[in-house]
Every structure is written in C-alpha cells, then in structure tokens.
Amino acid sequence: MSFLRHVKLRVPSGAARPGPAIGQALGPLGINMAEFCKQFNEASENLYEKGTPVGVKLSAFSDRTFKFDVRSPPTSYLILKAAGMEKGPAQPSPERASGYITPEAVYEIAKMKQKDEMRWHLPLEGVAKSVVGTARSMGIRVREAQDDDNAEEKKE
C-alpha cells in the first residue's frame, strides 16, 4: 500500500452522489465512487448544514483504498451566507458596498476557518483579518449592526 497522490475536491456536505464531477477525479485512481460518497456523507452530515460546499483532501493509495479530510466551507460562501446574499456582485466596487456583515459574523467565520488543518497555529485575529480582506474583495463591508440604524435615519 503505497501513496499515489492527493486530490482536492469541493463536495456538498451530506449530499455527495457518484457523478461526473467526482468520477473524473476518482476514476483514474481506481477508487470506488459509491464507497467514497457513502463514507463522505456519513462523515459530513453532522458537521455542516446539508448541501454546504466543503473542501475535501483525499489521499489515494495503490491498493485502491483512500482516506480523506473534510475541511471547512469556502470563506466566500460563509461571507455571502452571513450577509444574506445568494450571489456576490458581478463587478465589486470599492466605493459602493453590495452588502454588510457584522464583526461578530467575521469572528464566527474566523473561528470556523481556524479549525482547518493548515490554520490551527494562526492567531484568531490574523484569520479574522483574512476574512475581512476576502469580504472587502467581494464588495462586502464590515460594520456594526447599530450602524445600519444610523444610516437609515440619515436617509430619512
């Protein structure tokens, strides 16, 4: 049993099905797609809401066995969900915000992202700054919830 290679996938949690997306990645390695989907769905159903896209790092071995690690959802997905948006703007503008999230939401996203394999050693503040940077690049700003009330009063 020797190591063949790593494969990175993005699969909906608790809802993986054998299909072209997974088949193209696992087929050449000789891994049984149905077995992977079954094991992945069991492992991910309690971690996140069903259908949430999560990263998977799969290690394939020469005897057609595998092991995988379920990672957290993409930061951009978590930011859009926290902002209550379905889809980000086609062309984000630094002058005009397309949505807002609170510092508390940034903190929760950072805590979730810090649990990933490669971020456990980073301070929470550094991960939070990374989340804020991602939000800014998507045209979403971070502000306090009470700022929403003040902005609405100024409009009237």
C-alpha positions as CSV (number, residue, x, y, z in Angstrom):
1,M,0.0,0.0,0.0
2,S,1.9,3.0,-1.2
3,F,0.7,6.5,-1.6
4,L,-0.4,7.6,-5.1
5,R,-1.4,11.2,-4.8
6,H,-3.7,13.8,-3.1
7,V,-6.9,15.0,-4.8
8,K,-8.7,18.2,-3.7
9,L,-12.5,18.2,-4.2
10,R,-15.4,20.5,-3.4
11,V,-18.4,18.5,-2.5
12,P,-21.8,19.4,-0.9
13,S,-21.8,18.1,2.7
14,G,-24.1,15.2,3.3
15,A,-25.3,15.2,-0.3
16,A,-22.4,13.7,-2.3
17,R,-23.5,11.5,-5.2
18,P,-21.5,9.5,-7.7
19,G,-21.4,11.6,-10.9
20,P,-19.1,13.3,-13.4
21,A,-17.6,15.8,-11.0
22,I,-16.4,13.2,-8.5
23,G,-15.9,10.5,-11.2
24,Q,-13.4,12.5,-13.2
25,A,-11.2,13.0,-10.1
26,L,-11.5,9.5,-8.6
27,G,-11.9,7.3,-11.7
28,P,-8.3,7.4,-12.8
29,L,-7.2,6.4,-9.3
30,G,-9.4,3.3,-9.3
31,I,-11.4,4.5,-6.2
32,N,-14.9,3.3,-5.9
33,M,-17.1,6.5,-6.2
34,A,-20.1,5.0,-4.4
35,E,-17.9,4.0,-1.4
36,F,-16.4,7.4,-1.2
37,C,-19.8,9.1,-1.4
38,K,-21.2,6.8,1.3
39,Q,-18.2,7.5,3.7
40,F,-18.2,11.2,3.0
41,N,-21.9,11.6,3.6
42,E,-21.6,9.8,6.9
43,A,-18.6,11.9,8.0
44,S,-20.0,15.3,6.8
45,E,-23.7,15.1,7.7
46,N,-23.3,16.3,11.3
47,L,-20.6,18.8,10.6
48,Y,-22.4,21.4,8.4
49,E,-25.8,22.1,7.0
50,K,-26.7,19.7,4.2
51,G,-25.7,20.9,0.8
52,T,-23.0,23.3,2.1
53,P,-20.0,23.1,-0.2
54,V,-16.9,21.8,1.8
55,G,-13.4,21.1,0.7
56,V,-12.1,17.5,0.8
57,K,-8.5,16.4,0.7
58,L,-8.4,12.8,-0.4
59,S,-5.3,10.6,-0.2
60,A,-5.3,7.8,-2.7
61,F,-3.2,4.6,-2.2
62,S,-2.0,2.0,-4.7
63,D,-4.3,-0.8,-3.3
64,R,-7.3,1.4,-4.3
65,T,-8.0,2.5,-0.7
66,F,-8.3,6.1,0.4
67,K,-8.6,8.4,3.3
68,F,-10.0,11.9,3.3
69,D,-10.2,15.0,5.5
70,V,-13.2,17.2,5.4
71,R,-12.3,20.9,5.6
72,S,-14.4,24.0,6.2
73,P,-16.6,25.7,3.6
74,P,-15.0,28.4,1.4
75,T,-14.7,31.8,3.1
76,S,-16.6,33.5,0.3
77,Y,-19.6,31.1,0.8
78,L,-19.6,31.8,4.5
79,I,-19.4,35.6,3.9
80,L,-22.3,35.5,1.4
81,K,-24.4,33.5,3.8
82,A,-23.7,35.9,6.7
83,A,-24.6,38.8,4.5
84,G,-27.8,37.1,3.5
85,M,-26.9,37.2,-0.2
86,E,-27.5,34.5,-2.8
87,K,-24.7,35.6,-5.1
88,G,-21.9,38.2,-5.0
89,P,-21.8,41.2,-7.3
90,A,-20.6,40.7,-10.9
91,Q,-18.2,43.6,-10.5
92,P,-17.5,44.5,-6.9
93,S,-16.8,48.2,-6.3
94,P,-14.6,49.6,-3.5
95,E,-16.6,52.8,-3.3
96,R,-20.1,51.2,-3.1
97,A,-20.8,48.2,-0.8
98,S,-23.0,45.5,-2.1
99,G,-23.6,44.0,1.4
100,Y,-22.7,44.2,5.0
101,I,-21.6,41.8,7.7
102,T,-21.1,42.3,11.4
103,P,-17.8,41.9,13.3
104,E,-19.5,39.1,15.2
105,A,-20.1,37.2,11.9
106,V,-16.4,37.8,11.0
107,Y,-15.4,36.3,14.4
108,E,-17.6,33.2,13.9
109,I,-16.3,32.6,10.3
110,A,-12.7,33.0,11.6
111,K,-13.3,30.5,14.4
112,M,-14.6,28.0,11.8
113,K,-11.7,28.6,9.4
114,Q,-9.1,28.4,12.2
115,K,-10.1,24.7,12.8
116,D,-8.7,23.8,9.4
117,E,-5.6,21.7,9.2
118,M,-3.2,24.4,8.0
119,R,-4.6,27.3,10.2
120,W,-4.6,25.8,13.7
121,H,-1.4,27.7,14.6
122,L,-2.5,31.1,13.4
123,P,-3.9,33.6,15.9
124,L,-7.7,34.2,15.6
125,E,-7.0,37.9,14.9
126,G,-4.9,37.0,11.8
127,V,-7.6,34.7,10.5
128,A,-10.3,37.4,11.1
129,K,-8.2,39.9,9.1
130,S,-8.1,37.5,6.3
131,V,-11.9,37.1,6.4
132,V,-12.3,40.9,6.3
133,G,-9.9,41.1,3.3
134,T,-11.9,38.4,1.4
135,A,-15.2,40.3,2.2
136,R,-13.7,43.6,1.0
137,S,-12.6,42.0,-2.3
138,M,-16.2,40.7,-2.7
139,G,-17.6,44.2,-2.2
140,I,-18.9,43.4,1.3
141,R,-18.2,45.7,4.2
142,V,-17.9,45.0,7.9
143,R,-19.8,47.3,10.2
144,E,-21.7,47.2,13.5
145,A,-25.4,46.3,13.4
146,Q,-26.2,49.7,15.1
147,D,-24.6,51.5,12.1
148,D,-27.5,50.1,10.0
149,D,-30.0,52.1,12.1
150,N,-27.9,55.3,11.9
151,A,-27.6,55.0,8.1
152,E,-31.4,54.6,7.8
153,E,-32.0,57.6,10.0
154,K,-29.7,59.8,7.8
155,K,-31.6,58.7,4.7
156,E,-34.9,60.0,6.1
